């Protein structure tokens, strides 16, 4: 069964957790004890309705404050698909959590309160979706029940949001607007009689029709080696396989390949999925590859088709989302983790911060604070094979790891 990964985003009290809880309830994905707990807690809070946000807000602080703090991953299935929803926080100080939730998603749901319309956080969330190249964005204009299901209000929000789309790299066919009421269930799973002027799909109907491809777009094949397999059994005495996950494109037996960074060449001899042989491995496959020649390959190397080599350099420029309370400044050392490759690196320059409302770059700053996004030039201690993020999401992204605390401090998208 196909699996669709979805990230949710929206400002505080826009109803993200309530929307997800409503989907779980209407698709009968809530267990009996979970439903009873929601009913009990809703009554204790004095509500005359079911507070579906309790289905996803798992931390005590979340339930007490009525907000989302951490990224919660929710799993459910229908007859057509399985879904993984990343319920991400709406507060500005948790923007880094949204980057984390959206980084592996194929689709995103951005909630907009019909009463408030497009606000600052809407800009920020849409900017991050554009930066991370999330394929499909659903703009759920929520709380339509509080504006009497007004078509005029719905169209007004659409017009304001269109101004954001015009500044982004998105095409019209990748943005879908749906009027919903998460609390009452209008146009979430079932069609609403309250919006006769809306002739589109419900939210779930639209999700059911999205193509649940691998999150990585089709491009050039990249195979980062996770481990070298050398069985300890006599019958496999001469076996040497290279295991990992294939990104970007397909590879087949007989393809001429180059191993990076050594630039050694060979041909693919066999492709294994566990103990079965196949002639071709598709993108997104976890497999083991053997080569015709006994070459020196280790964890962190990359196997690519010889006619599709990436850049191999000791310097790169990237857009970095900073996630650490410690300020990022030029001259500091970090480890770059790209796939299975970890390399010591130094921050050379920071050219400025990027405004998340698409208004441009502030070049007066040469540092990044927590949750800020900026252009960074990085010097590496040894060559790294990489692509631009726009060409290959897997080989064009990395995380920065603090060399002293071992904390994940930032995430980068290579230009």
Secondary structure by P-SEA (a helix, b strand, c coil): cbbbbbbbbbcccccaaaaaaaaaaaaccccaaaaaaaaaaaaaaccccccccccccccaaaaaacccccbbbbbbccccbbbbbbcccccccaaaaaaaaaccccbbbbbbcccccccaaaaaaaaaaaaacccbbbbcccccccccccaaaaaaaaaaaaaaaaacccccccbbbbbbccccccccccccccccccccccaaaaaaacccccccccccccccccbbbbbcccccccbbbbbbbbccccccccbbbbcccccbbbbbccccccccccccccccccbbbbcccccccccccccccccccccccccccccccccccccccccbbbbbbcccbbbbbbbccccbbbbccccccccccccccccccbbbbbbbcbbbbbccccccccccbbbbbccccccccbbbbcc
